[in-house]
Amino acid sequence: MPKFSLPLRLHLSLIIVVGAALLRYNAWFYLGIYAAIALAWATILRVPMRNLTKLLGVELIFLAFLALPMGWEKASFLLVRSLICLVVMNSFVLTLPPHSFGIALKSLPLPAPFKESLLLAGQYIEILVSEVQRMQRAAQLRGLGGAAGWLRYVSAATIGSLYLRSLNRAERVYAAMVVRGYQGSLPIDSPYTTPDYLTILGVGVTLLSITTASYLQVFNP
């Protein structure tokens, strides 16, 4: 398997997500291409599939509440497209070494305050994953075994509890960061190499072509 630097992994993940998000509505053929790309990306990063599916299950519950009122036909496309984007970004987040999100984030050409907000959001996602795992263990101890039991436990009783527990823990983590001297500055850069730039260019052009083709009605009804 090829090894990618942290900034390169972040840039490629964002390119895939932006390309999928800009697809023409109801372009199922091209959405299938992006689905294959997302699965390939998860395989390349060697993401733990159990952790990925658990996190996706919780996130899709929230998305379903937002999308289903739009009607089943529109909601189905939006949910599948959102699922693809979540697979890509969750694969990136779940395979990050501890406390390395800031290194990848600093490579983005964005204002420093915005990057600081993203860094804190990334820390919150890590906390959310940890809280989901703790709640799953609690569900199993209560006799709710299997995927179906876990879903019932989350959807019926603990969505609000998950939010409150993760928010409370996030506040404690941020307070600990401030005590240890955090002032909004990101870690040192991870330099790019020429192959990295060529990889970004090649992937960007390929995905731009796929997204553009969806608007040209090639293989579309």
matplotlib code that plots the C-alpha trace (Angstrom):
import matplotlib.pyplot as plt

x = [0.0, 1.3, 2.1, 0.9, 2.0, -0.6, -1.1, -1.4, -4.0, -6.0, -5.8, -6.9, -9.7, -11.0, -10.7, -12.8, -15.4, -15.7, -16.0, -18.8, -20.6, -20.6, -22.1, -25.3, -28.4, -29.6, -26.3, -26.3, -23.7, -21.1, -22.1, -21.3, -17.9, -17.3, -18.6, -15.9, -13.3, -14.4, -14.1, -10.7, -9.5, -10.7, -8.8, -5.6, -5.7, -6.4, -9.2, -10.7, -13.9, -15.7, -15.0, -15.9, -19.3, -20.2, -19.4, -21.3, -24.3, -24.6, -23.9, -26.5, -29.2, -28.7, -28.6, -31.8, -33.8, -32.6, -33.0, -36.2, -38.6, -37.4, -39.0, -37.7, -36.4, -34.3, -33.4, -32.0, -29.5, -28.5, -28.0, -25.9, -23.8, -23.4, -22.5, -19.7, -18.3, -18.5, -16.6, -13.8, -13.4, -14.0, -11.4, -8.9, -9.8, -9.8, -6.4, -4.7, -1.9, -2.7, -2.5, -1.4, -4.5, -2.9, 0.1, -2.1, -4.3, -1.5, -0.9, -4.3, -4.2, -6.8, -6.8, -5.3, -8.5, -10.4, -7.7, -7.8, -11.6, -11.1, -8.4, -10.8, -13.5, -11.2, -10.4, -14.2, -14.6, -12.0, -13.9, -17.2, -15.7, -14.4, -17.9, -19.6, -17.3, -18.0, -21.7, -21.6, -19.9, -22.6, -25.2, -23.6, -23.5, -27.2, -27.8, -28.3, -26.0, -25.5, -25.8, -29.6, -29.6, -26.9, -28.9, -32.1, -30.1, -28.6, -31.7, -34.2, -32.4, -29.0, -28.6, -29.0, -26.8, -24.1, -24.1, -24.0, -21.3, -19.1, -19.6, -18.7, -15.6, -14.6, -14.7, -12.5, -10.0, -9.8, -9.3, -6.4, -4.9, -5.0, -3.4, -0.6, 0.1, -2.1, -2.6, -4.1, -0.8, -0.6, 2.3, 5.2, 4.6, 5.0, 6.8, 5.5, 7.5, 7.2, 5.4, 2.9, 2.1, 1.8, -0.5, -2.8, -2.8, -3.6, -6.4, -7.8, -8.0, -9.5, -12.2, -12.9, -13.5, -15.9, -17.9, -18.0, -19.2, -22.2, -23.5, -23.0, -25.5, -23.1, -24.5, -27.3, -31.0]
y = [0.0, 3.5, 5.8, 9.4, 12.3, 13.8, 17.0, 14.9, 12.7, 15.7, 17.4, 14.2, 13.6, 17.2, 16.9, 13.7, 15.2, 18.5, 16.5, 14.3, 17.3, 19.2, 16.3, 17.0, 15.9, 12.4, 11.6, 8.0, 6.6, 9.2, 8.8, 5.1, 6.1, 8.2, 5.4, 3.1, 5.8, 6.3, 2.5, 2.4, 5.4, 3.6, 0.5, 2.5, 4.2, 0.8, 2.2, -0.1, -1.0, -1.7, 1.7, 3.3, 1.5, 2.4, 6.1, 6.1, 4.6, 7.4, 10.1, 8.8, 8.9, 12.7, 13.0, 11.0, 13.4, 16.3, 14.6, 12.5, 15.5, 16.4, 13.3, 9.8, 10.3, 13.4, 12.2, 8.9, 10.6, 13.1, 10.4, 8.2, 11.3, 12.3, 8.7, 8.8, 12.1, 10.7, 7.5, 9.6, 12.1, 9.5, 7.3, 10.2, 11.1, 7.5, 6.8, 9.9, 9.4, 10.9, 14.7, 15.1, 16.8, 20.2, 19.2, 18.2, 21.3, 23.8, 22.9, 24.4, 27.9, 29.3, 32.1, 31.1, 31.6, 29.3, 26.6, 26.9, 26.3, 23.2, 21.9, 22.1, 20.5, 17.6, 17.2, 17.1, 14.3, 12.3, 12.8, 11.9, 8.6, 7.8, 8.5, 6.4, 3.5, 4.0, 4.0, 0.9, -0.9, 0.4, -0.9, -4.4, -4.5, -3.8, -6.8, -4.9, -7.1, -7.0, -4.1, -3.8, -3.6, -0.9, 1.1, 1.0, 2.0, 5.0, 6.2, 5.7, 6.9, 8.4, 10.8, 13.8, 12.1, 11.5, 15.2, 16.4, 14.0, 14.7, 18.5, 18.3, 16.3, 18.6, 21.6, 19.7, 18.8, 22.5, 23.7, 21.2, 22.4, 26.0, 25.0, 23.4, 26.6, 26.3, 29.7, 28.9, 28.2, 25.1, 22.6, 22.7, 22.1, 18.8, 19.7, 18.7, 16.9, 17.0, 13.6, 15.0, 17.9, 15.6, 13.3, 16.2, 17.5, 14.1, 13.3, 16.8, 16.8, 13.3, 14.1, 17.4, 15.6, 13.1, 15.9, 18.0, 15.0, 14.6, 18.0, 17.0, 14.3, 11.5, 8.2, 10.2, 10.0]
z = [0.0, -0.8, 2.1, 2.0, 4.2, 6.5, 4.4, 1.2, 2.8, 3.9, 0.5, -1.4, 1.1, 0.5, -3.2, -3.2, -0.9, -2.9, -6.2, -4.8, -3.3, -6.6, -8.6, -10.5, -8.7, -9.7, -11.4, -10.1, -12.5, -11.4, -7.8, -8.1, -9.4, -6.3, -4.1, -5.6, -5.1, -1.4, -0.7, -2.4, -0.3, 2.9, 1.8, 1.0, 4.4, 6.1, 8.2, 10.9, 9.3, 12.6, 13.9, 10.6, 10.4, 14.0, 13.4, 10.1, 11.7, 14.3, 11.7, 9.3, 12.0, 12.2, 8.4, 7.9, 10.1, 7.9, 4.5, 4.7, 4.9, 1.3, -0.1, -0.7, -4.2, -3.3, 0.1, -1.2, -3.5, -0.8, 1.8, -0.5, -1.5, 2.2, 3.0, 0.4, 1.8, 5.4, 4.4, 2.9, 5.8, 8.5, 6.9, 7.1, 10.7, 12.0, 10.6, 11.9, 14.4, 17.8, 18.0, 14.4, 12.9, 13.2, 11.2, 8.3, 8.7, 8.6, 4.9, 3.9, 2.5, 5.0, 7.6, 10.9, 12.9, 10.6, 10.8, 14.5, 14.4, 12.2, 14.5, 17.5, 15.4, 14.6, 18.3, 18.9, 16.3, 18.1, 21.4, 19.7, 18.4, 21.9, 23.4, 20.8, 21.7, 25.4, 24.8, 22.8, 25.6, 28.0, 25.6, 25.4, 29.2, 29.2, 27.0, 23.7, 21.6, 17.9, 15.4, 15.6, 19.4, 19.3, 16.8, 18.8, 21.9, 20.2, 18.3, 21.1, 24.2, 23.8, 20.9, 23.3, 25.9, 23.3, 22.4, 26.0, 27.1, 24.1, 24.5, 28.2, 27.5, 24.7, 27.1, 29.5, 26.8, 25.6, 29.1, 29.5, 26.2, 27.4, 30.7, 28.7, 26.8, 23.7, 22.2, 18.8, 17.1, 14.9, 14.9, 12.5, 8.8, 7.0, 3.8, 0.4, -2.3, -6.0, -6.2, -3.7, -6.0, -9.0, -7.1, -6.1, -9.7, -11.2, -8.8, -9.0, -12.8, -12.8, -10.3, -12.0, -15.2, -13.5, -11.9, -15.0, -17.0, -14.7, -15.9, -19.6, -19.2, -20.3, -19.1, -17.3, -18.0]

ax = plt.figure().add_subplot(projection="3d")
ax.plot(x, y, z, "-o")
ax.set_aspect("equal")
plt.show()
